[in-house]
Amino acid sequence: MEQPSFEDEMTIRHRFDRLCQMAIKGEAINYYKHMDYRRKYEVTFSELSEKELSQFFTMDEYDVENYRFQVLGYDIEVKDALIAEALQSLSDRKRDVILLSYFMDMSDAEIAREMKLVRSTIHEHRKRSLEILKEIMEGCTDEKE
């Protein structure tokens, strides 16, 4: 078997070098095209507005974290722990009036009809309940500070 001459070896090396250069140049072109595409169609999270960011996640809600109250056959769910604890400190009738009024959007007349009371009594219960709730919740927030 013959040994390739120095000139043949150099020719082979030059061909190999040229092939490598062409391959690298082709990969570079593909890379730059890909990066242009990404710049054109992709956005970083830091460039998104708060509204756009909020579309990318959801918060799981579990019933265990919520408080439930039974009022005249209605099952009312309260998600805020502070409000739920304040409502539990009210008497049953006052709590029922608040829950029906603010969580079921019932008018005083509708609540009075359901509870078989006078509308003015419902109004007074709601008014007094709100005062009590305000005192309780202000006391709780003062304790936290």
C-alpha positions as CSV (number, residue, x, y, z in Angstrom):
1,M,0.0,0.0,0.0
2,E,1.2,3.4,-0.9
3,Q,1.5,6.3,1.4
4,P,-0.3,9.4,0.3
5,S,2.0,12.1,-0.8
6,F,2.3,15.4,1.1
7,E,0.4,17.2,-1.6
8,D,-2.5,14.7,-1.5
9,E,-2.6,14.9,2.2
10,M,-2.8,18.7,2.1
11,T,-5.6,18.5,-0.6
12,I,-7.6,16.2,1.7
13,R,-7.0,18.5,4.7
14,H,-8.1,21.5,2.6
15,R,-11.2,19.7,1.5
16,F,-12.0,18.7,5.1
17,D,-11.4,22.2,6.3
18,R,-13.6,23.7,3.6
19,L,-16.3,21.1,4.4
20,C,-16.1,22.0,8.1
21,Q,-16.3,25.7,7.4
22,M,-19.3,25.3,5.2
23,A,-21.0,23.2,7.9
24,I,-20.3,25.8,10.6
25,K,-21.4,28.6,8.3
26,G,-24.7,26.7,7.6
27,E,-25.3,26.2,11.3
28,A,-24.6,29.8,12.0
29,I,-27.1,30.9,9.3
30,N,-29.7,28.5,10.8
31,Y,-29.0,29.9,14.3
32,Y,-29.4,33.5,13.2
33,K,-32.7,32.7,11.4
34,H,-34.0,30.9,14.5
35,M,-33.0,33.9,16.7
36,D,-34.7,36.3,14.3
37,Y,-37.8,34.2,14.5
38,R,-37.7,34.2,18.3
39,R,-37.2,38.0,18.4
40,K,-40.1,38.5,16.1
41,Y,-42.6,36.1,17.8
42,E,-41.5,35.6,21.4
43,V,-41.7,38.0,24.3
44,T,-39.9,37.8,27.7
45,F,-42.0,37.7,30.8
46,S,-40.5,41.0,32.0
47,E,-41.9,42.7,28.9
48,L,-45.5,41.6,29.7
49,S,-48.0,43.8,31.4
50,E,-49.5,42.7,34.7
51,K,-52.8,41.9,32.9
52,E,-51.1,39.7,30.4
53,L,-49.1,37.9,33.1
54,S,-52.2,37.1,35.0
55,Q,-53.5,35.1,32.1
56,F,-50.7,32.5,32.5
57,F,-51.6,31.2,35.9
58,T,-54.6,30.1,38.0
59,M,-55.0,29.8,41.7
60,D,-56.4,26.5,43.0
61,E,-59.3,27.0,45.4
62,Y,-60.2,24.3,47.8
63,D,-63.4,24.1,49.8
64,V,-61.5,23.3,52.9
65,E,-60.2,26.8,53.1
66,N,-63.7,28.4,52.9
67,Y,-66.3,28.7,55.6
68,R,-69.8,27.6,55.0
69,F,-73.0,28.9,56.7
70,Q,-76.5,27.4,56.4
71,V,-79.2,30.0,56.2
72,L,-82.8,29.2,55.5
73,G,-81.9,26.3,53.2
74,Y,-79.2,28.3,51.5
75,D,-75.6,27.1,51.7
76,I,-73.5,30.3,51.8
77,E,-69.7,30.1,51.3
78,V,-67.4,32.8,52.8
79,K,-63.8,32.8,51.5
80,D,-62.3,35.5,53.8
81,A,-61.3,34.0,57.2
82,L,-61.5,37.4,59.0
83,I,-65.0,38.0,57.8
84,A,-66.1,34.4,58.6
85,E,-64.7,34.7,62.1
86,A,-66.4,38.0,62.6
87,L,-69.7,36.6,61.3
88,Q,-69.4,33.6,63.7
89,S,-69.3,36.1,66.7
90,L,-72.8,37.5,65.7
91,S,-76.1,36.0,67.0
92,D,-77.7,33.6,64.5
93,R,-80.4,36.0,63.5
94,K,-78.0,38.9,62.9
95,R,-75.6,36.6,61.0
96,D,-78.5,35.3,58.8
97,V,-79.6,38.9,57.9
98,I,-76.0,39.8,56.9
99,L,-75.4,36.7,54.9
100,L,-78.8,36.9,53.1
101,S,-78.3,40.6,52.4
102,Y,-74.7,40.8,51.2
103,F,-74.0,37.3,50.0
104,M,-77.4,36.4,48.5
105,D,-78.2,40.0,47.4
106,M,-81.7,39.8,48.9
107,S,-83.6,43.0,49.8
108,D,-84.8,43.7,53.3
109,A,-88.4,42.9,52.2
110,E,-87.3,39.5,50.8
111,I,-85.4,38.7,53.9
112,A,-88.3,39.7,56.1
113,R,-90.6,37.5,54.1
114,E,-88.3,34.5,54.4
115,M,-87.6,35.0,58.1
116,K,-91.2,35.9,58.9
117,L,-90.3,39.3,60.4
118,V,-91.1,42.9,59.8
119,R,-88.9,44.7,57.3
120,S,-87.9,47.4,59.8
121,T,-86.6,44.7,62.1
122,I,-84.4,43.3,59.3
123,H,-83.1,46.8,58.7
124,E,-82.2,47.3,62.3
125,H,-80.6,43.9,62.6
126,R,-78.5,44.6,59.5
127,K,-77.5,48.1,60.7
128,R,-76.5,46.8,64.2
129,S,-74.7,43.8,62.7
130,L,-72.6,46.0,60.5
131,E,-71.6,48.1,63.5
132,I,-70.6,45.0,65.5
133,L,-68.7,43.5,62.5
134,K,-66.8,46.8,62.0
135,E,-65.8,46.8,65.7
136,I,-64.7,43.2,65.6
137,M,-62.7,43.6,62.3
138,E,-61.1,46.8,63.4
139,G,-60.0,45.1,66.6
140,C,-58.5,42.2,64.7
141,T,-56.6,44.5,62.3
142,D,-55.3,46.5,65.3
143,E,-54.0,43.3,66.9
144,K,-52.1,42.4,63.8
145,E,-50.3,45.7,63.6
